[in-house]
Amino acid sequence: QVQFVESGGGLVQPGGSLRLSCRASQSIVGLVTMAWYRQAPGMTRELVASISVDGATNYADSVKERFTISKDAARKRVYLQMNSLKPEDTAIYYCNSPRSGAYRYDWGEGTQVTVSP
């Protein structure tokens, strides 16, 4: 079973930046679409950004022009560069691979991002 370890979260002021990293336990990053998700307190988990096998990217409207997803298949990693952070970006961030409206693999523990003055 594939496992994910997310890292790079923290406390940052509004307008700041963070770079999240997701490491997969197996070499699947170059074989399937990968995505970052987030879940804020009391909210459902939402898809933030995705990157296809050939590198095409998609973003939720709320993060367009601010977040950038990338990957390094050789290192089994997916990244999320987050700029111009806002308080509403506060959430636990997870990575996974979307499939037919669901997910391919079990969730990791995620990494907490808190945006606050």
N, C-alpha and C positions, 0 to 999 in steps of 0.2 A: 504494500500500500504506500502511495506517495504521501510524504509529510512535508509541511511547509514551516519554515522558521522566518518570521517577520522581525525586522529590527529597524532602528533609526528614528523612532518616535521620540517625543519629548515635549517640554513646555517651551513655547515660543510666543513672542509678542505679535500682535496683529501687524501684518506687512512683512513678517519674517519668512524664512525659508527652512525647509527640511528635505532631506533625501531619504526615502524609505528603501529598504532592501528586503527581498524575499528570496530565500534559498530553498530549492526543492531537493528532496532526498534522492530523486532519480532524474535521469536525463530526459525530461519531458518538455522543457521550456521551448525547445526548437520544434516540437512535434505537435503541439496543440495551442489553441488560442489561450493566452493568459490574461488575467485581469486583476485589478485591485478593487476591493470593496471596502465599505466603511459602515459602521453601525454606531450611531449616536445614542445616548441614553434615552430609553423609551421609544426608540424608532426602529423600524425594520432595516435590515441590512440592504444597502444599495450599491449598485455597480458604479464605480467612479471612472474607470478607464480600462480599456482592453487593447491588446496588441495581438494581431493574428500571426500565423506561421510565417507569412511573407512580410511582416512588419507593418501592416496597415494598422492605424490607431483610431480609436474612437473614445470620446469623452462625454461625460454627463455635462449638460449645459451649465451647471453650477460651477464647474471647474475648468471649462474651456479657457484657453489663453493663459491659465495660471499653472496647470499641472502638465507634466510630460511623463509618459510611460515609455520605458525602454527595456531591453533585455540583453543578456549575454548568455547564449545557450551553452557555450563551452563551460562557463562557470555555474550553470544551472541557476541563474539568478534573474530576477525581474526587479526593476527599479521604478520608483515614483518620485520624480522631482516636483516639489510643491513650493511655489513662489506666491508672494502676495497673500499670505495666509490670512484667513478671517476667523472670527470666533465661531462661526457656523461650520467651520471645517473640523471642529473638535469632535473626535470619535475614535473608536478603535478601528484600525486599518488591517485588512486581511488580504491575502492573495489566494487565488484558486483559478480553476479553468472552467469557464462557463460551457454548458452544453444543454441545449433545448430548454432554456429557461431555468435550468437547475445547475448543479455543480458536479464536477467529475470526482472530486476527492474530498476527504475529510478536512475540516477547518483546522488551521493552526491556532495558536493562542493570540495572534495579532500583536500589533504594537500601538500603544496609546499616543495619540496626538492631541495636545491641549493648546489652544490658542487663546491667550488671555493677557491683558495688560500687566 
